[in-house]
């Protein structure tokens, strides 16, 4: 149902349209929400402080402390890619990656969380971890022939991959 707007414009110049909002997931399971971020960190084996009240402060503190090297290794293994490919997507030079034996810096941790979050969304839609890994590493026409993993090198690219996953989950032709 289109809303009627009062205007002084002649009828021929007025454009009326209906706006529709589609939600990929129920409001309780936002794919890019704070709880989702904490779930991804837990999947990486990151423990957050129970002394800190609230999900947002716990997530921020975990990222400030840096995710452990094991998180990178697990993501790399789950995706079935090389250190070089994943470090390129994350914008972490190979020499820097070699020095990160304990924890990553906060900005690097955020990028790891970004890719991990998209991968978790792919698993949620495609059900199997192996299917999600194959999907993430094969070019998609809907992403201009780029792999979803490569799109995750930027925040905007990662959001486009999430939008594509939403369309797949709802059976929308892409």
N, C-alpha and C positions, 0 to 999 in steps of 0.2 A: 504494500500500500504506500503510494508516494505521498509525501507531505505537500500541502499546498502552501505556497509562500506569497505574501503580498508584495507586489512590485509595481512600479510605474512604467516598466518596459512594455512595449507592444507585445501582444500574445505571440507573434511570430519570432520574437527574440528570446523567449523564455524556454529554457530547457528543463524538463522535469525527468528525474530518474530516481530509481529506488536503490538504496544502498543496502547491501547484505553483508553480514559478517559471518565468516565460517571459523569455527574453532577446531583445531586438530585433536585436542584431547580435552577431557573434562577439566574444569577450572581447578580441580584438586590435584591434577597431575600435569602442571605446566612443564613442557619439555625443556624450557630454559630457565626454570625457576631456581630459587636458592636450594630447596630440598633436592632437586635433581642434581645440582652441583655437588651437594654433600654426598649423594648416593654414588656419583661417579668417583669422588675421592675415596669413599669407602671401598669401592670396587678395585681401586688402585692400591688398597692396603693402607691408606692414610687414616690415622686415628685423629679425631678432633677432640679438643678439650671439653670434658663434661662440666668443667668449672665455669665455662663461658655460657651465659644464658642467651638463647636465641640463635636461630639458624644463620642469619646473616653475619653476626660477629664471629661465629665459629668458622664459617667459610672464609671470611676475610683473614682471620688469624692463620688458618691452614695455608692459604696462598701466600701470606707474608712470610711464613716460616719456610715455605718452599716444599714442593712435592719431592719425594725421594727418587733417586735414580731408578729404582725398581718400577716406578709408575711408567716411566718412559719405556723401559724394557718390556713391560707387560703389554703396553699399547702396541709397540712395534711387533711383538710376537703375535698378538691377537689379529693385527691387520695383515701379517705376513709380508711385511716390507723390510727393507734394509735400514740400517742406522742412517745412511746417507739420505735416503728418500724421506724418512720421517723428520730428520733434522732440517732438511731443506724446507719442508712444509711448515715446520715450527719456527723457521728463521733462526735456528741455532747453528752457527758454524761448526764444522766437524772438529776443529781444534778445541773449541769451547766445550763441545759435547764430551770429548775425551777427558777434560778436566773436571767434569761434573760427576764425581764418583759418589758423593753423598746426597746433596740436595740441589735443586735448581733454584735460581733466583725467582722472585715474585712474578716478574713479567714473563719469564719462560714457563713458570708454573701455570699461569693463566692460559697460555697458548696450548699447553698440554691438556689442561682441563677443557678447553674449547673443542679440540679434536676428540677427546674422550667422550665429551657430552654428545657430539654428533654421532659418534660410533654407537653409543648406548641407545640413542634414538633409532638408529638403523637396526639394531638388534631388536628393539621393541616392535618395530614395524615388520621386519623380515623374519622374526622369531629365532632363527638360528645364528649363532655367532659366526660360523663359517660363511653362511649366505651373506651376512652383513659385511664381512671382510671382502668377499668377492665384489659385492655391490660397490663398496667404497673405493675399490681400486680399478674399476673398469669405467671407461669414458661414457658419459651420458649425453644424449642429444639435447635434453632439457637444460643441460649446463654448458651448452655451446661446445660439446665434445671434450670437455675437461672431466677428469675423474672427481668424484665427490671429495676424496682426500685432498687433492690439489686445491680445490676450491676453499678448503678450510684454512688456507694460509692467511686469509683475512677474515675479520668478523663478518663483513657483509657476505662474503662467499659462504661461510658456515651457515648463515641465516638462510641463504638461498637453498643450500642442501637440506636444511631442516624443512623449508617450505615444500621442497620436492617430496620429502618423506611424508609430509602431511597429505599431499595429493595422492601418493601411493596408498597410504593407510585408508583413504576414503574412496579409492577406486576412481579418482579423477584422471582422465586421459591427459598425459603431459607431452 
